[in-house]
Amino acid sequence: MRRRLLVGLTVLLLLGGGAAWALSATPTLQSSGPVTVEGVEASAAFVVGDRTIRQVRYADRGILRYGFALHNPGHLEVSILGLVDPAHEATLLRPQRLVDARGSTHLTLGSEASEEVVLEVLMTDCERLSARASSLISEVSVRVEGLGGREHVIAVPLPEELRTGSAREMHCPRATASSRPPG
């Protein structure tokens, strides 16, 4: 009788511990190529050491659509609730939203599943930077919901670092003589 009670308590503790771990575990997401780039006149990828940088031509107030595969390597389903607003407002490249192939922001990745997604990035604020400035995005912060409805914020590294340079005056229509610092 004591042995049964001990076995029963051990099973309950293991189940409870497993449930607690599953509810508190922070999900992870990974990205990979091949990538697609839309919304810009030109783009090219180049390798610098162990980094791959995707240079895109700036298009003032245009939307860059950067497509890649998003992977959930975990054993639990993850729902993507959206991008997290950055602590400070970015210049030149400002991530707007993450959508699936149908344009929906409601994304759910099952255990060990992958889906093609598009990161929509607003290109803006060239009038605040000198013509030689640039902007670089290597990851996006994503708000996700794991098991039990618990929300987490995780950083998702992009397959390539996105980079653009500030446009010269003729391609930055809102620039004035006093809006841009010298450079």
N, C-alpha and C positions, 0 to 999 in steps of 0.2 A: 504494500500500500504506500509506504514512504517513497519507494523507488518510483512508482507511478506519479506521485505528487511532484517529485523532483524532476522527472522527465517532462511533465506537463508545464511546470514553471520555467524550465529551460527553454522549451519550445515557445512559450509566450514571450519570454524575454528576447529571444532571437527574432521573432516576428515583430515585436514592438520596436526593437532596435533597427531592424530593416526598414520598417515603415517610417520611423523617425529620420533615418538616413535619406530615404527616397524623397521625403517631403522637404528636407533642408538642403539637399545637394544642388549646387549651382550648375545648370546646364552649360554645355559648351557648343559652339557652332564653328564650323570651319568653312573656308571658301577655296575654290579652285577654278581653273580655266577649263576649257578655252573661254576667252572673254569676247564680248561684242561691245562696240562703241557706236553710238548714234547721236545725232544732234550737233556734231561739230564738222567743220570742213576738212579737218585733217587730224590724224593721231598716229603715233608711232611708239613702239615699246623698245626700250634699251636696257641693258644690264649693267649695273654698277656694283661690282663685288658680288654680294649675295642678294642684292635687291634688284627687282625688275620695276622700272618706272615707266608708266604710260603717260607720255606727253600729249596733251590735247590742245588744239588751238582755241583760244578764248573767243567766245561769242557773247557779247554783252546781253544780259537778261535772257540768254538761251538756256535750255535744259539739256544737259548731258545725260544720256541714258547708257549706263555701264552695266552690262549683263555678265553674270557668272553663275557658277553652281554653288549652292549653299548646302552644307552637309550637317546632319545631326549625328555625331558619332556615338551618342549615348544610348542607353537602353530604355529611356523613357521618352514619350512624346513631348514636343515642345511647341507652344504656340507663340508666334512672333506678333507682338502688339504694336510695334512701331519703333521708329528711331527716337533717341533721346536728344532733346535740345542740348547743344554744347554749353559749357559754362560761360564761354565768351563767343560772341558772334564772329564767325569766320569771314574772311574776305576771299574773293574770286571764286572759290568752290564751296558751296553751302549745301550739304546733303539735305534733301527734302523728304523723301520717302523710299521705302523698299516695297516692291510689288512683285507678284508672280507673273507668269507669261500672259495671263489674261488681264493684267492690270489691277488685280485685287490686292488690297493691303492685308487681307485676312489670310495669313500663312500658318499652316501647321505642318510640322515635320515629324513623321513617325520615327520610331526607334531605328537608328542606323539608315535613315532615308536621306535622299538628296532631292533638290528641286532647283530648276533654273529660275533665277530672280534678276530683277533690274533695280539698280540703285539710281534714283533720279537726283541729279545734282544741279542746282541753280548756279549759273555763272553770273556773278554780280560784283559791284563795288569797285570797278577798275578806276573810277574817278577819285577814289580815296588813296590810291597807291601810285608810286612812280612807275614809269613805263618799264623799268627793269626789275620790278618786284615779281614774286611768284608765290604760288600757294600749293601745298602738298597735303594729300589725304592718304593715310596708310591704313586706317581702320575706321569703323563706325560703331557707335554705341547703340545697342539694340535692347529694347525692353521686351522681355519674354515672360511667359507663364509656364511654369512646370507643373508637376504633379500636385494635386490638392489646391490649385489656383494660386500658388505662391509666385509672386512676381520677382524677377531678378533683372539687373542691368548687366549686360556682358559686352565686352569689346570683341568685335569680329574683324580680324585682319582681312584686308582685301587681297586678292590674288596678285595684284600689282599696285604700286603706289600711284595715285592719280596726281598729275602735276599740270599746272597751266601757268603761263606768264601773263602779266598785266599788258593789255593792249596799248599800242602807241596811240597818240591823241586822235588820229583820224578814225580809229576803230573803237574808241571809247566816247560815245556821243554825249555823255553827260559831264565830261571833263571840262573844267574851266582853268583859266590861268591861276586861280587861287585854290582850286580844289585838290590839286595834286602836289605832293612834295617834290622838290627837285631831285633828280636822280638820273 
